[in-house]
Amino acid sequence: MIEPETKSWTWVLERECPECGFDASTCDARDVAALVRANAADWRALFAAGAIGAGRPNATTWSTLEYACHVRDVYRVMDTRMALMLADDAAAFANWDQDASAVEERYEEQDPAVVIAELEASADHIADRLDAITDDQWPRTGRRSDGSTFTLDTIARYMLHDTVHHIWDVNQNA
C-alpha cells in the first residue's frame, strides 16, 4: 500500500524529495526518456540481485514485487495519458486507484520475471513517446479526475519521480 497523498502533488516538481533524493526541479523534461530507460535497467538489476519478490514487510507497505508491478503500470497509465494530451489539448484522464489496481490485478501473485520484462517494455514504449515530443508540444495539458492539471513537461517529471522513488522504496525493504 502507498500512504495517501496529504499535500499537493506539485511539491515533487519544486524541490528535492527528502526520501529518495530525486529533484525534479533540476530535471529537464527532454532528459526524462533517457532517465526512464535507466530506471528500467535499475529494476532489472534489482531483479537480477533477487530483490524483487512477494511478501510485504508489514501490513502498510507493498512488497518489492508490488512496487515493480506498480511501476510497470505507472509507465502504462502515463503513456495513455500522454497520448491523450498529444491528441487533445486539455484532455481529461480516467481515475486510477493504485491500491485497487494492486488488489484487482493481484500484483502479489504475478511472476517477477514477467513483471520486469513488461516493465522494461513499458519503459521503452513511453521513452520512445517522450523522445518524439516536440518543443511546442511540452506545454499541452491534461487533467486528472481530482482536478489536478499537468503539462506534458510536468507529467513526465512527476512520473519519473514516482518510478525513481519506488527504487528507493525497494532498497529500503529489500
Phi, psi and omega in degrees: 000150176248133179299141178299146178292127182255352178224172181304143179293340187293340181301329182291344178266347189258340185203171177294137175291126182292344179265297187274343178085357180289137181238095181294339181291341179256005183258124175279133181304331180292345179267352186297321182304311179295323180289328175295316179296321177294322178297317178298322177296324176297319177296320177299317180295320177297319178297314180299330179277000179080018185270357182252115180195171180284167176103105180286141178289336175199177187292341185248006182238131178297154171288165178297327176294318178297321176298318179296317177300317180299314180297317175306314183286330173301313179299319180292312182295316181292327176297316177298317180295318179295322177299318177297318181295324178288330182273330187216106177298137185070038178297149176252132182263144171293152178294145175228110177268104187296320179291322177296321178300320180300321180282309184297322181270001178052052180310317186294342183257001184281157180281119183305322181296319179293317181300314181295319177297318178292322177300313179298317180295318179294320177296315179299318182296311181290327177297320176298318178298315180298318179299332184273351180290131180269162182306322182284349180269337184305327180281355181302147188243161173209159186229131175286165180296338178275003178095351179295131181253135179240156163256170175301323177301308185288325180291326178295313181289324176298313179300315182299316178303315181303313184288324176292318180300322182287336169298316177300315179302314181297317179296332177287332186251359182281000000 
